[in-house]
Amino acid sequence: MTVRRLVAVAVTAVAVAGVLVGCGGEENWAQKCETGANLVIECAPADRPQVSGVTGELLDGGTYDVESDRGQVVVVNFWGSWCAPCRAEADDLENTYQATKPKGVSFIGINSRDDRDAAIAFERGRVTYPSIYDFEAKVALKFDVPNMSTPATLILDRQGRIAVAIRKATTIGELQPLVERVAAEGNP
């Protein structure tokens, strides 16, 4: 066997092992949900995965716990100051936040792979909602969201379940109607 072929076999084995470990043999929750155009996944209430144990240190100090927002719709945006699409969507996120917070909606950012000072400077003057500093993406992993990239946005219902996942940059025209629809569901 040539060295090139041996390397190819080894790389393939590692890749397959990684996929199997990542899957764990369980069906991914997103497979039960409707995937629409433009990388938007919407889940029926019965198929929504519960989010719990999500806590983190805020960029401006203090801590955040997703449990503290139970009873509200929570919009979670994954971003980085280094991300051009994140810069492009920041105004739309802030405007959606301002328009929907009277309806029991809160926003939290999850900043990853970023310098803390750069992240704070990015937020200043752009958004008024808090962000968790998550350099190593450990908090992001707790959301158990497959194939997410940065930017990405989740909408959690009032019970703390993922109702919508947007796997790309978003706009107010796309995001606000989705947030309002989940907010209109009310409490069970």
C-alpha positions as CSV (number, residue, x, y, z in Angstrom):
1,M,0.0,0.0,0.0
2,T,1.4,3.4,-0.9
3,V,1.9,6.1,1.6
4,R,-0.6,8.3,-0.2
5,R,-3.2,5.5,0.0
6,L,-2.4,4.8,3.6
7,V,-2.9,8.5,4.5
8,A,-6.2,8.6,2.6
9,V,-7.5,5.5,4.5
10,A,-6.4,7.0,7.8
11,V,-8.1,10.3,7.1
12,T,-11.3,8.5,6.0
13,A,-11.3,6.4,9.2
14,V,-10.9,9.5,11.4
15,A,-13.7,11.3,9.5
16,V,-16.1,8.3,9.8
17,A,-15.3,8.0,13.5
18,G,-15.9,11.7,14.1
19,V,-19.3,11.5,12.4
20,L,-20.3,8.4,14.4
21,V,-19.2,10.0,17.7
22,G,-21.0,13.2,16.8
23,C,-24.2,11.4,16.0
24,G,-24.2,9.1,19.0
25,G,-26.8,7.0,17.1
26,E,-29.6,9.4,18.1
27,E,-31.9,11.2,15.6
28,N,-31.1,14.9,15.4
29,W,-34.0,17.0,16.6
30,A,-33.9,19.2,13.4
31,Q,-34.7,16.2,11.3
32,K,-38.2,16.2,12.9
33,C,-38.7,19.8,11.9
34,E,-39.6,21.6,8.7
35,T,-36.7,23.0,6.9
36,G,-37.8,25.9,4.7
37,A,-36.0,27.9,2.1
38,N,-33.2,30.1,3.1
39,L,-31.8,27.9,5.8
40,V,-34.7,28.4,8.2
41,I,-35.8,25.4,10.4
42,E,-39.2,25.7,12.1
43,C,-40.3,23.1,14.7
44,A,-43.9,22.2,15.7
45,P,-44.4,22.5,19.5
46,A,-44.3,18.7,19.9
47,D,-40.9,18.4,18.2
48,R,-39.1,21.3,19.8
49,P,-36.0,20.4,21.8
50,Q,-35.7,21.8,25.4
51,V,-32.8,24.1,26.1
52,S,-31.4,24.0,29.6
53,G,-28.2,24.5,31.5
54,V,-27.2,27.5,29.3
55,T,-25.3,30.0,31.5
56,G,-22.4,32.3,30.8
57,E,-20.4,35.3,31.6
58,L,-21.7,38.5,30.0
59,L,-19.4,40.8,28.0
60,D,-20.2,43.7,30.3
61,G,-19.9,41.6,33.5
62,G,-22.4,39.6,35.4
63,T,-23.9,36.3,34.3
64,Y,-26.8,35.1,32.2
65,D,-28.9,32.0,32.8
66,V,-31.5,31.0,30.1
67,E,-33.8,29.8,33.0
68,S,-34.1,33.5,34.1
69,D,-36.0,34.2,30.9
70,R,-38.4,31.3,31.1
71,G,-41.9,32.6,30.3
72,Q,-40.5,34.9,27.6
73,V,-39.6,34.3,24.0
74,V,-35.8,34.4,23.8
75,V,-33.9,35.2,20.6
76,V,-30.4,33.9,20.7
77,N,-27.9,35.3,18.1
78,F,-24.5,33.7,17.6
79,W,-22.0,36.4,16.4
80,G,-18.4,37.6,16.3
81,S,-16.9,41.0,15.7
82,W,-14.8,39.5,12.9
83,C,-17.9,38.4,11.0
84,A,-19.0,40.7,8.2
85,P,-22.5,39.2,8.0
86,C,-22.8,39.8,11.7
87,R,-22.1,43.5,11.2
88,A,-24.7,43.6,8.4
89,E,-27.5,42.1,10.5
90,A,-26.8,44.0,13.8
91,D,-29.3,46.8,13.0
92,D,-32.0,44.4,12.1
93,L,-31.5,42.4,15.3
94,E,-31.6,45.6,17.4
95,N,-34.7,46.9,15.6
96,T,-36.5,43.5,16.0
97,Y,-35.6,43.6,19.7
98,Q,-37.0,47.0,20.2
99,A,-40.2,46.2,18.3
100,T,-40.9,42.9,20.1
101,K,-39.7,43.4,23.7
102,P,-43.2,44.8,24.7
103,K,-44.5,41.3,23.6
104,G,-42.5,39.5,26.2
105,V,-39.4,38.9,24.0
106,S,-35.8,39.1,25.2
107,F,-32.6,38.8,23.2
108,I,-29.2,37.4,24.1
109,G,-26.1,37.3,22.0
110,I,-23.5,34.6,22.1
111,N,-20.1,36.0,21.1
112,S,-17.5,33.3,20.2
113,R,-13.9,33.1,18.9
114,D,-13.4,36.8,19.6
115,D,-11.2,39.2,21.5
116,R,-13.3,40.5,24.4
117,D,-12.3,44.2,23.8
118,A,-13.2,43.8,20.1
119,A,-16.6,42.3,21.0
120,I,-17.4,45.1,23.5
121,A,-16.4,47.7,20.9
122,F,-18.5,46.0,18.3
123,E,-21.6,46.0,20.5
124,R,-21.2,49.6,21.6
125,G,-23.8,51.8,19.7
126,R,-25.2,48.8,17.8
127,V,-27.2,46.7,20.2
128,T,-28.7,47.2,23.6
129,Y,-29.3,43.6,24.6
130,P,-26.6,41.6,26.5
131,S,-24.2,39.1,25.1
132,I,-22.4,36.1,26.6
133,Y,-18.6,36.0,26.0
134,D,-18.0,32.5,24.7
135,F,-14.5,32.4,23.3
136,E,-14.3,28.7,23.2
137,A,-17.9,28.1,22.0
138,K,-18.7,26.0,25.1
139,V,-22.0,27.8,25.7
140,A,-22.9,27.5,22.0
141,L,-22.5,23.7,22.3
142,K,-25.1,23.6,25.0
143,F,-27.8,24.6,22.5
144,D,-27.2,21.3,20.6
145,V,-27.8,22.9,17.3
146,P,-26.5,21.0,14.3
147,N,-24.6,22.6,11.4
148,M,-24.7,26.1,12.8
149,S,-22.4,28.7,11.5
150,T,-21.8,32.3,12.4
151,P,-24.0,34.2,12.3
152,A,-27.0,32.1,13.3
153,T,-30.2,32.9,15.3
154,L,-32.4,30.7,17.4
155,I,-35.9,31.6,18.7
156,L,-36.9,29.9,21.9
157,D,-40.5,29.6,22.9
158,R,-41.8,30.6,26.3
159,Q,-41.1,27.1,27.6
160,G,-37.4,27.3,26.6
161,R,-37.7,25.1,23.5
162,I,-36.1,25.8,20.1
163,A,-38.9,26.9,17.9
164,V,-36.9,28.3,15.0
165,A,-33.3,28.1,13.9
166,I,-32.0,30.5,11.2
167,R,-28.6,29.2,9.9
168,K,-27.4,32.4,8.2
169,A,-27.6,36.2,8.6
170,T,-31.1,37.5,9.0
171,T,-33.1,40.6,8.4
172,I,-35.9,42.4,10.2
173,G,-38.3,41.3,7.4
174,E,-37.5,37.7,8.0
175,L,-36.8,37.7,11.8
176,Q,-39.6,39.9,13.2
177,P,-42.5,37.9,11.8
178,L,-41.0,34.7,13.1
179,V,-40.5,36.2,16.6
180,E,-44.0,37.6,16.6
181,R,-45.5,34.2,15.6
182,V,-43.7,32.4,18.4
183,A,-44.6,35.2,20.9
184,A,-48.3,34.9,19.8
185,E,-48.3,31.3,20.9
186,G,-48.5,32.5,24.5
187,N,-48.3,30.0,27.4
188,P,-49.7,26.5,27.2
